[in-house]
Amino acid sequence: DVAVKNIETLEKDVPQEVAGFTVIAHDASDGTLLSPEAQVAYIHMLSADYHSILPGKAAAQGYIADLEYLKKSGVERIYTTHHEPESADAIDTKLAYVRFVIQAAEKAQTADEFKAAVKAETPSYKRDQYLDMTAAGFFPAK
């Protein structure tokens, strides 16, 4: 639909037709777009085996809200900007990750301590630069 330029032009949490599909825009943190008919969703980043960019606790909590929304929706396939399509199982994996990130940030005294805790919990995760950005959000330079 040429009139729809981006998710910001859609009314939030209301079914709307776009290019012949019913879509629901939901945006607690990361531009989530759901197509209930097709049982697919788009979220900017999911990536069950990548670190996420979470620029602070409020952003992480918003991301949890987006993921819980997707989980309740019954979506079967998730498309993202920075990863291959993933199954709904990736939602539980990422929820656990984000909750751990919040806990690690609350316990850590420094960004380095935080990053070490997250890496110890998720040693196979890729994209350490995303973890660096998250650490900067939870532990801003003074």
C-alpha positions as CSV (number, residue, x, y, z in Angstrom):
1,D,0.0,0.0,0.0
2,V,1.7,3.1,-1.2
3,A,0.0,5.3,1.4
4,V,1.7,3.3,4.2
5,K,5.3,4.4,4.5
6,N,6.3,2.9,7.9
7,I,4.9,1.5,11.1
8,E,4.5,4.9,12.6
9,T,1.7,5.7,10.1
10,L,-0.4,2.8,11.4
11,E,-2.9,3.0,14.2
12,K,-1.6,0.9,17.1
13,D,-3.3,-2.3,18.2
14,V,-6.1,-2.0,15.7
15,P,-6.5,-4.5,12.8
16,Q,-5.9,-2.7,9.5
17,E,-5.7,-3.8,5.9
18,V,-2.3,-3.2,4.2
19,A,-1.6,-4.6,0.7
20,G,-4.4,-7.1,1.1
21,F,-3.3,-8.4,4.5
22,T,-4.8,-7.7,7.9
23,V,-2.0,-6.3,10.1
24,I,-1.8,-5.1,13.7
25,A,0.9,-2.6,14.6
26,H,2.1,-3.0,18.2
27,D,5.0,-1.0,19.4
28,A,6.1,-1.2,23.0
29,S,9.7,-1.0,22.0
30,D,10.8,-2.4,18.6
31,G,8.3,-1.8,15.8
32,T,6.3,-5.0,16.1
33,L,3.9,-5.8,13.2
34,L,1.6,-8.8,13.3
35,S,-0.4,-10.6,10.6
36,P,-2.9,-12.8,12.5
37,E,-4.2,-14.4,9.3
38,A,-0.8,-15.5,8.1
39,Q,0.4,-16.2,11.7
40,V,3.6,-14.3,11.0
41,A,5.1,-11.2,12.6
42,Y,7.9,-8.7,12.0
43,I,10.0,-7.3,14.8
44,H,13.1,-5.3,14.2
45,M,15.4,-7.6,16.2
46,L,14.7,-11.1,17.7
47,S,17.7,-13.3,16.9
48,A,17.6,-16.0,19.5
49,D,21.4,-16.5,19.2
50,Y,22.5,-12.9,19.0
51,H,22.9,-10.3,21.8
52,S,20.2,-7.6,21.6
53,I,20.6,-3.8,21.7
54,L,18.7,-2.9,24.9
55,P,19.6,0.7,25.8
56,G,18.5,0.5,29.4
57,K,15.9,-1.1,31.7
58,A,12.9,0.7,30.3
59,A,13.8,-0.4,26.8
60,A,14.3,-4.0,28.0
61,Q,11.0,-4.0,29.7
62,G,9.3,-2.7,26.5
63,Y,11.0,-5.4,24.5
64,I,9.6,-8.0,27.0
65,A,6.2,-6.6,26.5
66,D,6.6,-6.9,22.7
67,L,7.8,-10.5,23.0
68,E,4.9,-11.4,25.3
69,Y,2.5,-9.8,22.9
70,L,3.9,-12.0,20.1
71,K,3.8,-15.1,22.2
72,K,0.1,-14.6,23.1
73,S,-0.8,-13.8,19.4
74,G,-0.1,-17.4,18.3
75,V,2.4,-16.3,15.7
76,E,4.3,-19.2,14.1
77,R,7.0,-17.4,12.2
78,I,8.9,-14.2,13.0
79,Y,10.8,-12.1,10.4
80,T,13.4,-9.6,11.5
81,T,15.8,-7.1,10.0
82,H,19.1,-8.6,11.2
83,H,18.5,-12.4,11.2
84,E,16.9,-15.2,9.3
85,P,13.3,-16.1,9.9
86,E,12.7,-17.8,13.3
87,S,10.0,-20.0,14.8
88,A,7.9,-19.0,17.8
89,D,10.3,-21.0,20.0
90,A,12.8,-18.1,19.6
91,I,10.4,-15.9,21.7
92,D,11.0,-17.9,24.9
93,T,14.7,-18.0,24.3
94,K,14.8,-14.2,23.9
95,L,12.5,-13.6,26.9
96,A,14.9,-15.5,29.1
97,Y,17.8,-13.6,27.7
98,V,16.3,-10.1,28.2
99,R,15.2,-11.0,31.8
100,F,18.7,-12.1,32.5
101,V,20.2,-8.9,31.1
102,I,18.0,-6.9,33.5
103,Q,19.1,-9.0,36.4
104,A,22.8,-8.9,35.4
105,A,22.6,-5.1,35.1
106,E,21.0,-4.8,38.6
107,K,23.8,-6.9,40.1
108,A,26.8,-5.5,38.3
109,Q,28.8,-2.5,39.4
110,T,30.4,-1.8,36.0
111,A,29.8,-2.3,32.3
112,D,32.6,-4.8,32.2
113,E,31.2,-6.8,35.1
114,F,27.8,-6.8,33.4
115,K,29.2,-7.9,30.0
116,A,31.2,-10.7,31.6
117,A,28.0,-12.0,33.4
118,V,26.0,-11.9,30.2
119,K,28.7,-13.6,28.2
120,A,29.1,-16.3,30.8
121,E,25.3,-17.0,30.7
122,T,25.2,-16.9,26.8
123,P,28.7,-18.0,25.6
124,S,27.6,-18.9,22.1
125,Y,25.7,-15.7,21.4
126,K,27.0,-13.6,18.4
127,R,27.2,-9.8,17.9
128,D,29.3,-8.7,20.9
129,Q,29.0,-5.1,19.6
130,Y,25.2,-5.3,20.4
131,L,26.1,-6.3,24.0
132,D,28.5,-3.3,24.1
133,M,25.7,-1.0,23.1
134,T,23.4,-2.5,25.8
135,A,26.1,-2.1,28.4
136,A,26.4,1.6,27.4
137,G,22.7,2.0,27.9
138,F,22.7,0.4,31.4
139,F,26.0,1.9,32.4
140,P,26.3,5.3,30.7
141,A,29.7,7.1,30.7
142,K,29.9,9.8,33.3
